[in-house]
Amino acid sequence: MSETHKRSTIYFEPEIHHALRVKAANTRQSVSDVVNEAVRLALREDAEDLNAFEERAEEPTLSYDALLKDLKLHGKL
């Protein structure tokens, strides 16, 4: 482990820990590498979601009631 890495204690449910160990063995990675990859993916998805929200911030909103009325009007309900 290099000096740029930080150590943290994480408590996994037994089934999750077992799955991590199996995946790590099958991919010839450490459990830490598998966890880091999963966290990176989750953070990347969060960033994409936030960007999508920002891009659509100026779009008009439609209430649930108005949506139902529109669906009924167009024969969708």
Buried (B, 14 or more C-beta within 10 A) or exposed (E): EEEEEEEEEEEEEEEEEEEBEEBBEEEEBEBBEBBEEEEEEEEEEEEEEEEEEEEEEEEEEEEEEEEEEEEEEEEEE
